[in-house]
Amino acid sequence: MGRTAIVTGASRGIGYAVALALAEEGLDVAAVALPDVERMAELGGRVAALGRRFASYALDLGNVADHGPVLEAIARDLGAVDCLVNNAGVSVRQRGDILDVSHESYDRCFGVNARGTFFWTQAVARAMAAAPAPPDRHRSIVFVTSSNAVAASVDRGEYCMSKSALSMAAKLFAIRMAPHGVGVYEVQPGIVLTEMTGRRRRSTTP
């Protein structure tokens, strides 16, 4: 039986690279991201070239009510999940003084980065707990947070706070899932040159 990994935010950047790396390691890939037909088709072709199954699912992770149908589709299409990589996330709408942070930007960061990822992980973890894997089959949940989970950046405070919350979620799920043999890990990347950071660099260059 094949192994399946879910990667959120898989249409570009870190998520895209992670999806390919997992396929190279022999896992089938469920790619979850905001709608992007062209990029998902490209990723699917590259995963298929590695001999692995691929399916893509359009989802705004902040819409928690949509989680269930997407997870049901993944289970139907690719089977039980062995690995979840929580990579999807958003940054601030605009860098600026923490005294000027808007409700909208704050709610967006927390809605996707913290709330959306928490409930998505909760649903996957419940399924893992309900269906134990064979002893020789390692399962894992990976949280891709940020160096800003611990390093303060006052011009994007709402992002830092949401990533700090997600860092704690990783610790909590690690404790809760340990009895089920599920390893939970956190990765705190620094600045990685992706399309998101590249746009930001261009926008701030004189």
C-alpha positions, 0 to 999 in steps of 0.5 A: 500500500502506498503512502500519502502526504498532504501539503498545504500551500502547495502551488508555489514556494516552499510547499511546491518544493516540499511536494516534489521532495515527498514524491521523490521519497515515494509518497503520493501527494495531495496538494492543497492550495488556493485555486491555481489550475496552471501551477497545480497541473505543472506540479501534478505532471512533475509528481507523475513523472516520479511515478507517484499519484497526485491529486489537487484540491482548491481550498482557502484554509481559513474557511474551516467549514470547507475542510471536511469535504476536502479531507473526505475527497483526499481519503477517497482519492488517495487513501489514509494520510501518512504525512501532513505538511502544514505549509499554507500561510499568509503575511500582513496586508501591508508592513507598518507600525504595530500601532496601525495594524488593522482588524482585517489584517490581524484577522486574516493572519490568525484566520489562516495561519493559526485558526485554519491550520489548527482545525485542519490539523485537528481533523487529520489528527483525529483520522490518524488516531482512529486508524492506527498504522502498522508498527513499521509505518511512521506517520508525521505532522509537520508545521512550517512556521517561521523564524518570526515565531520567536523573532519579533518584527514590529512592522508585521506584528500580526504575522509574528503573533500568528506564527507564535501561536502556530508554534505552540500548536505544534508542541501541543499536537506533539504531546497529544499524538505521541501515544498514537506513534505520530511524530509532530515537528516544527520547521522555522524557516528564515527568509526564503526567496520565493514568489511571495518574498520576491514580490515583497523585496521588489516592492521595497526596493527604491 
